Amino acid sequence: MAYQVLARKYRPQRFADVAGQDHVTVTLMNALTQGRIAHGYIFSGHRGIGKTTIARILAMALNCRNAIGSAARPTAEPCEVCESCTEIRAGNAVDVIEIDAATNRGIDEIRELRDAARYRPARDKYKIYILDEAHQITDAAFNALLKTLEEPPDHIVFMMATTQPEDIPQTVRSRCQHFSFHAVKLVDILGELRGIAEREGVDADDSALSLLAEAGDGSMRDALSIMDQAIASAPVEDGRARLDVGQIRELMGTVPNAVFEKILEAVDGNRSAEVITVANELLDAGNSPAQLARQFVRYLRNCVIAKIVGVGADGSGLDGAAAELLQISADEQRRAGRSAALFSEEELSRFLQLMLRTFDELGYRQEQRFHFELGLLKLVHLRRLLPVEELLSQFPAGAGSMQGRVAGSAAKAAGSGTVAATGATKISAVSTPAVASKPTFSPFEQDRKRFEEKSSLGSPVVRMEIAAAPVAVVPPVKAPVSVSVPEGRLSTEGNALRVELPKAEGVVEISAVAMPAVDLQPTPLHSAEGLQKAAVAALISAKSQETAADAMADAEWVVAEGEVRVQTEISKTMLPMVINAEAEKLIKNALRDAGAGALKLVLLPGVKKADGEKKVRAPKSGSAQAKAMEHPIVQRAQTLFNAEIRTVIDLREND
């Protein structure tokens, strides 16, 4: 017989042989015992964890010739000896059709399947369709299968295996029983590998098998495939292959985690040169930057988990949550605990985030080596950064900051030689020792200082007396001022205010003479009529703004509470069309030129007045009506008869 790979040779043939999927196997066996057989099943989960295997075992259990509870079949497990079980195990059963949905994904193939499903099975009890990679089926093909899934014949059972159940339409999932498979745990994979190694006559220690189990990453098939390759490349001693950790790492192209432990120790010691040296050795040995970054990300993840669950540097705390969350060997758990003890949880989280970003960038960047080295160098720099909380804690709180501002203002006033007062003013200033207490906010300034701050301690006492002659003072505008002097002392002498602020070795005295307060009233604004004329004139002088000018002339203008309110006769819908952005800009410019630029322009919509109530509109400058209004005879007629000019006919010849 031709050689079979380990994944096929040791494929489980019973529910009890499937590792790590007890929640699925127990449910299916109970359903078989109770006779609660569904017409559709969906098996989803990680690759290589037993989806198709359980579908075949379920097919054997459904078509097994022996009844459950008989001597040949006491449980719901298939008997494995009848013709149906042997044919299904060999893959040549007539009534069990296994279809690769990745290649038979069209509507034509599904239509043929639907037509064939109407006929009863040739020999067995059920006609079973196993659709592998079912998420590859098109939406149109799934729609063609909906009616058959909803009301199938009693002899049909559909089983769909997929790694992406979200790609299967919800209408299909709602018609089937969905079983979500779990990733196989490390201990389960390790137990299977140990048993297979004994049956195959392979010598392998626990460290080598643990490395194979970790490489499987929750997939039993991946672990068996790597083990098959490792056995083929292993040296033979006394007729038995011997698996070695170093040989397996070289075969998989990985490096030991001790290298990453060394890198994190150099990061903790702020040794950038050592980090780059280790990276250079790894890259020169032919390791891919992307592969190294992937391994480092996994190692950092294990360090973060070890820090969270409390794995100590001495290997303590490996029970309970640590064994469940860290799916690695005991030696690797202790290694992760040692690295995690060097950093805080926040630092490890930042390291993991940085390396994840570096790993993503390596997929589309040129010069992958440079980006990988840069990512490692950033790990060293991250240790120098200060947390935001620590940075904010160095700033003084509310009262202290007020004292600092008052003291700074006092020092500035004492050092200034300009004095404005109505009489003689005396200022005495005693200097205090200067202490350099400026915090260093840059993390790089501590180890790379280029300049040293020089502070003069115990500087000489300076006293300054200024006798200012009486000078004219401009009365200031009265405004309330709030001054907080929590540690000082206030005293008044006549119309003078004296503040004493105690310092380390002296007193700062500030004397100020109260100034007479003068209330300044704002100048009266222009009248509403004047602003209206200015705005209308600006609109008339502009091009294509006659309609806006007429609307502003007919409106009521009111100046109140810092606003120019223009009550127009235009509806709310037409207002933005008549007074467009250009017209509004011209009006605002006219108000600003008239000295009312600080007032806010408010345009209010309104209702059009009747003809009798309409306000008399001022004639346009230079128009025939304006010329008529300026004529002496017309003015005299208006005075005598209270006349109103309604129509003006221009008889002048056009030039």
MIKERO-435552 format. One line per 8 residues: number of its first residue (from 0); their letters; for each residue x, y, z of C-alpha. Coordinates in steps of 0.1 Angstrom, whole numbers, m for minus. Each point is the difference from the previous one (the first is absolute). Layout:
# residues N
NUM = a = X,Y,Z | ...
END
This chain:
# residues 655
0 = mayqvlar = 0,0,0 | 13,35,m8 | 12,22,28 | m27,21,17 | 9,32,18 | m6,1,37 | m30,23,m3 | m19,m26,m21
8 = kyrpqrfa = 14,m31,16 | m11,10,35 | m33,18,m9 | m26,m8,27 | m26,m25,m9 | m21,3,31 | m15,30,19 | 21,m8,31
16 = dvagqdhv = 33,2,m21 | m6,36,m9 | 21,23,22 | m12,33,14 | m36,0,m14 | m19,m16,28 | m28,25,m2 | m7,m11,m35
24 = tvtlmnal = 4,m37,3 | m21,m3,32 | m28,19,m16 | 0,m21,m32 | 1,m33,19 | m30,11,22 | m19,10,m32 | 7,m34,m15
32 = tqgriahg = m11,m18,32 | m33,20,1 | m6,m2,m37 | 0,38,m4 | 17,2,m34 | 1,34,m17 | m2,3,m37 | 29,26,m2
40 = yifsghrg = 32,5,20 | 27,27,m2 | 34,m7,14 | 22,31,3 | 33,8,16 | 38,1,m4 | 18,m21,m26 | 10,m35,8
48 = igkttiar = m21,m5,32 | m23,m27,m12 | m30,15,m19 | 0,m24,m29 | 11,m29,22 | m30,4,22 | m22,3,m30 | 12,m34,m13
56 = ilamalnc = m4,m16,35 | m35,14,2 | m7,m14,m35 | 12,m34,12 | m21,2,31 | m32,9,m20 | 4,m28,m26 | 15,m27,23
64 = rnaigsaa = m19,m33,m6 | 1,m9,37 | m26,17,23 | 10,20,30 | m1,m22,31 | 8,m32,m18 | 28,m23,9 | 21,12,m30
72 = rptaepce = m8,36,8 | m8,7,36 | 4,38,m3 | m6,26,m26 | 35,m5,m14 | 2,m17,m34 | 8,m37,1 | 28,4,m27
80 = vcesctei = m6,m36,m12 | m31,1,m21 | 1,7,m38 | m13,35,4 | 27,10,25 | 28,m16,m19 | m11,16,m33 | m4,34,15
88 = ragnavdv = 34,m3,17 | 15,m10,m34 | m18,29,m17 | m19,m21,m26 | m35,0,15 | m27,5,m25 | m24,18,23 | 26,24,16
96 = ieidaatn = 10,27,m25 | 29,22,10 | 2,31,m22 | 27,26,m1 | m20,32,0 | 30,21,m10 | m1,m15,m35 | m37,m9,m2
104 = rgideire = m13,34,11 | m22,11,m28 | m38,m1,m4 | 2,m28,m26 | 17,m24,24 | m24,8,28 | m29,m5,m23 | 12,m34,m9
112 = lrdaaryr = 5,m8,37 | m36,12,7 | m14,m22,m28 | 19,m31,12 | m11,5,36 | m36,m9,m9 | 10,m37,m5 | 2,m23,29
120 = pardkyki = 34,m15,10 | 12,m31,m19 | 5,m22,31 | 5,19,33 | m25,18,21 | 11,36,m8 | 14,17,m31 | 27,23,15
128 = yildeahq = 16,30,m17 | 33,13,15 | 8,35,m14 | 36,9,9 | 10,37,m1 | m37,9,m2 | 7,37,2 | 13,m1,m35
136 = itdaafna = m35,m6,m14 | m15,30,m18 | m30,18,13 | m21,m10,m30 | 9,m37,6 | m10,4,37 | m33,15,m11 | m6,m30,m22
144 = llktleep = 6,m23,30 | m23,19,24 | m32,m19,m8 | 16,m34,3 | 16,10,34 | m33,13,13 | m22,m30,m10 | 24,m28,m8
152 = pdhivfmm = m10,m37,m6 | 2,m21,31 | 30,m20,m14 | 23,31,m6 | 26,14,24 | 22,29,m9 | 34,6,17 | 19,32,m7
160 = attqpedi = 36,5,12 | 14,36,m2 | 27,22,15 | m20,32,m6 | m36,m5,12 | m7,37,m3 | 1,m4,m38 | m29,m24,0
168 = pqtvrsrc = m33,18,m4 | m21,4,31 | m29,m16,m17 | 21,m32,m4 | 14,1,35 | m35,4,16 | m10,m33,m17 | 29,m20,14
176 = qhfsfhav = 15,m10,33 | 32,19,4 | 30,m15,20 | 29,23,7 | 33,m20,4 | 27,11,25 | 37,2,m6 | 17,m31,14
184 = klvdilge = 18,7,32 | 38,m5,3 | m4,m28,25 | m23,m19,m23 | 23,4,m30 | 30,m10,22 | m18,m31,11 | m9,m10,m35
192 = lrgiaere = 36,6,m12 | 14,m20,28 | m22,m30,m8 | 7,2,m37 | 38,2,6 | m2,m32,21 | m20,m19,m27 | 24,12,m27
200 = gvdaddsa = 31,m9,19 | 14,35,2 | 21,12,29 | m10,35,10 | 3,19,33 | m27,23,14 | 18,32,m12 | 0,m12,m36
208 = lsllaeag = m37,m11,2 | m9,33,17 | 16,19,m28 | m20,m19,m26 | m32,5,20 | 7,38,2 | 7,1,m37 | m34,m15,m7
216 = dgsmrdal = m17,31,15 | m31,m18,11 | m2,m22,m32 | 5,m37,4 | 5,m5,m37 | 27,27,m1 | 19,m16,29 | m2,m34,m16
224 = simdqaia = 13,13,m33 | 30,17,16 | 7,m32,20 | m1,m20,m32 | 25,23,m16 | 22,0,32 | 1,m38,1 | 10,m1,m37
232 = sapvedgr = 30,24,7 | 9,m15,34 | 32,m20,5 | m4,m37,5 | 15,m17,30 | m3,m38,4 | m27,m1,m26 | m21,26,18
240 = arldvgqi = m4,37,m10 | 9,25,27 | m16,34,1 | 22,29,12 | m11,35,9 | 28,17,m19 | m7,m21,m31 | m37,8,1
248 = relmgtvp = 6,37,4 | 24,0,m30 | m26,m19,m20 | m28,25,8 | 23,30,m4 | m6,14,35 | 24,12,27 | m1,m10,37
256 = navfekil = m19,23,23 | 31,5,20 | 11,25,m26 | m31,22,6 | 6,m3,38 | 35,13,m6 | m14,29,m21 | m25,10,28
264 = eavdgnrs = 28,m1,26 | 20,24,m22 | m30,22,m3 | m4,0,37 | 37,10,4 | m3,28,m26 | 26,m17,m22 | m9,10,m35
272 = aevitvan = 33,m13,m15 | m7,m35,14 | m35,m1,m15 | 13,9,m34 | 28,m25,3 | m24,m29,8 | m23,11,m29 | 30,1,m24
280 = elldagns = 10,m36,10 | m35,m13,m6 | m3,17,m34 | 34,m10,m11 | m8,m36,8 | m27,1,m27 | m31,5,21 | m28,21,m16
288 = paqlarqf = m8,33,17 | m37,m8,m3 | 4,m35,16 | 21,16,29 | m26,27,5 | m28,m27,1 | 19,m20,26 | 8,31,21
296 = vrylrncv = m37,10,0 | m10,m35,13 | 27,2,27 | m11,35,11 | m36,m12,1 | 10,m28,23 | 19,25,22 | m31,22,2
304 = iakivgvg = m21,m30,11 | 26,m11,25 | 1,35,15 | m38,1,2 | m5,m35,16 | 30,6,24 | 26,m25,m12 | 31,8,20
312 = adgsgldg = 36,0,m11 | 6,m32,20 | m28,m18,m18 | m26,5,27 | m37,3,m9 | 0,m24,m30 | m32,m17,12 | m36,11,m7
320 = aaaellqi = m4,29,m25 | 36,m1,m11 | m3,m36,m13 | m32,9,m18 | 12,32,m16 | 36,m9,m7 | m2,m29,m25 | 38,m6,1
328 = sadeqrra = 23,m24,19 | 9,4,36 | 35,12,m9 | m13,26,m23 | m25,12,26 | 29,5,25 | 19,19,m27 | m29,23,m7
336 = grsaalfs = m3,5,38 | 36,11,2 | m4,25,m28 | m33,13,13 | 16,7,34 | 23,26,m16 | m28,23,m11 | m34,13,10
344 = eeelsrfl = m32,m10,m16 | m3,33,m18 | 35,m2,m15 | m6,m36,m12 | m33,11,m16 | 18,29,m18 | 28,m25,m11 | m26,m23,m15
352 = qlmlrtfd = m19,28,m18 | 33,13,m15 | 11,m34,m12 | m35,m7,m15 | 2,32,m19 | 35,m9,m12 | m11,m35,m11 | m28,16,m20
360 = elgyrqeq = 23,25,m16 | 25,m28,m11 | m27,m14,m23 | 1,30,m24 | 32,19,8 | 33,m1,m19 | 32,m7,19 | m17,m23,26
368 = rfhfelgl = 33,m3,20 | 1,37,7 | m36,2,12 | 5,m30,22 | 31,15,16 | m18,33,4 | m28,m18,18 | 24,m16,25
376 = lklvhlrr = 17,34,5 | m33,16,9 | m4,m25,28 | 30,15,17 | m13,35,m5 | m34,m9,15 | 16,m7,33 | 12,36,2
384 = llpveell = m35,15,m5 | m18,13,30 | m37,m9,7 | m24,29,m4 | m11,m4,36 | 36,4,13 | 5,30,m23 | m31,17,12
392 = sqfpagag = 8,m7,36 | 31,22,m2 | m21,32,m6 | m12,19,30 | m36,m1,10 | m25,29,1 | 11,18,31 | 36,m4,m7
400 = smqgrvag = m3,12,m35 | m18,32,12 | 28,6,25 | 26,m4,m27 | m18,25,m22 | m3,25,28 | 37,m4,9 | 10,3,m36
408 = saakaags = m20,32,m3 | 15,14,31 | 35,m7,m11 | m7,16,m34 | m14,31,17 | 29,2,23 | 26,m2,m28 | m17,25,m22
416 = gtvaatga = 12,36,1 | m32,16,m14 | m23,14,27 | m33,19,m6 | m14,17,31 | m13,33,13 | 26,3,26 | 32,m15,12
424 = tkisavst = 1,m38,m1 | 25,m22,17 | 7,m36,m11 | 23,m22,20 | 10,m34,m16 | 20,m27,17 | 13,m27,m23 | m6,m36,9
432 = pavaskpt = 23,m29,m7 | m6,m15,m35 | m4,m37,1 | 0,m20,m33 | m29,m23,4 | m12,m2,m35 | m13,m35,m7 | 15,m19,m30
440 = fspfeqdr = m29,m10,m22 | 20,m14,m29 | 11,m36,7 | 31,5,m22 | 12,30,19 | 11,m21,30 | 26,m21,m18 | 10,26,m27
448 = krfeekss = 4,33,17 | 19,25,m20 | m4,30,22 | 2,4,38 | m22,24,17 | 20,23,22 | m18,15,30 | 14,26,23
456 = lgspvvrm = m8,m9,36 | 0,27,27 | 0,30,m23 | 6,34,17 | m29,20,14 | m11,28,m23 | m20,30,14 | m13,25,m24
464 = eiaaapva = m17,33,9 | m17,20,m27 | m14,34,8 | m23,8,m29 | m10,36,m7 | m37,8,m4 | m10,m8,m36 | m33,1,m18
472 = vvppvkap = m18,m33,m1 | m27,m10,m24 | m30,m12,20 | m5,m37,m4 | m33,m17,m8 | m15,m14,32 | 0,m38,m2 | m3,m26,28
480 = vsvsvpeg = 32,m17,8 | 3,m32,21 | 33,m6,18 | 6,m31,22 | 28,3,26 | m3,m32,20 | 33,3,18 | 6,38,m1
488 = rlstegna = m12,29,20 | m20,30,m11 | 0,34,17 | m12,35,m9 | 16,33,7 | m23,29,m11 | m7,m6,m36 | 30,m24,m4
496 = lrvelpka = m2,m38,m2 | 29,m20,14 | 6,m37,m6 | 27,m20,17 | 9,m34,m14 | 24,m21,22 | 28,m17,m19 | 28,m23,10
504 = egvveisa = 25,27,11 | m18,33,m6 | m31,19,m4 | m15,16,m31 | m19,32,7 | m23,15,m25 | m17,34,6 | m25,13,m24
512 = vampavdl = m20,33,2 | m37,m2,m9 | m9,18,m31 | m32,20,m5 | m24,m21,m21 | m17,16,m30 | m29,m16,m17 | 4,1,m38
520 = qptplhsa = m34,m1,m18 | m1,m12,m36 | m7,25,m27 | m35,0,m13 | m5,m20,m32 | m13,12,m33 | m38,2,m4 | m19,m28,m17
528 = eglqkaav = m10,24,m28 | 36,10,m7 | 11,m37,m1 | m29,m8,m23 | 9,27,m25 | 37,m11,0 | m11,m36,m7 | m24,9,m27
536 = aalisaks = 25,23,m17 | 26,m28,1 | m24,m24,m17 | m10,26,m26 | 35,7,m10 | 7,m37,m4 | m10,m19,m32 | m31,m22,m1
544 = qetaadam = m11,8,36 | m30,22,m7 | m24,m25,14 | 20,m3,32 | 2,38,2 | m38,3,m4 | m5,m26,27 | 23,18,25
552 = adaewvva = m17,33,m8 | m34,m14,8 | 11,m17,32 | m2,13,36 | 35,5,16 | 4,m1,37 | 33,2,20 | m2,m16,34
560 = egevrvqt = 20,m22,23 | 31,m1,m22 | m20,m11,m31 | m13,16,m32 | m34,m16,m4 | m14,3,m35 | m37,m10,m2 | m6,m7,m37
568 = eisktmlp = m32,m6,m20 | 14,m31,m16 | m10,m35,9 | 23,m25,17 | 4,m19,m32 | 8,29,m22 | 22,19,24 | 33,m19,m7
576 = mvinaeae = m7,4,m37 | m5,37,0 | 26,8,26 | 27,m24,m12 | 35,m3,13 | 14,27,m21 | m27,25,10 | 4,m9,37
584 = kliknalr = 37,6,m4 | m6,35,m15 | m23,9,29 | 25,m11,26 | 28,20,m17 | m23,31,m1 | m7,m4,38 | 37,m3,7
592 = dagagalk = 8,31,m21 | m27,18,20 | 17,m9,33 | m25,m27,9 | 21,m31,m8 | m2,m13,35 | m38,m4,m3 | m15,m33,m11
600 = lvllpgvk = m22,1,m31 | m32,m20,4 | m24,m4,m30 | m35,m9,10 | m27,m13,m24 | m34,16,0 | m33,4,m19 | m4,24,m29
608 = kadgekkv = m20,31,9 | m30,13,m19 | 5,27,m26 | m14,27,24 | 24,m10,28 | 30,m1,m22 | 28,24,11 | 9,28,m24
616 = rapksgsa = 33,m11,m16 | 28,25,m4 | 9,7,m36 | 32,m13,m15 | 28,25,m2 | 3,14,m35 | m34,m13,m12 | m27,20,m16
624 = qakamehp = m21,m2,31 | 29,14,21 | 4,29,m25 | m37,7,2 | 1,1,38 | 28,25,m1 | m19,24,m24 | m11,32,19
632 = ivqraqtl = m35,0,m16 | m6,m36,11 | 12,7,35 | m23,31,2 | m30,m21,m12 | 6,m26,26 | 1,27,27 | m32,18,m11
640 = fnaeirtv = m21,m31,m9 | 16,m28,19 | 5,m17,m33 | 15,m34,m6 | 20,m8,m31 | m11,m34,m14 | 10,0,m36 | 30,18,m17
648 = idlrend = 4,m1,m37 | 35,6,m12 | m1,21,m32 | 37,5,m2 | 18,m12,m31 | 25,m29,4 | 35,11,m7
END
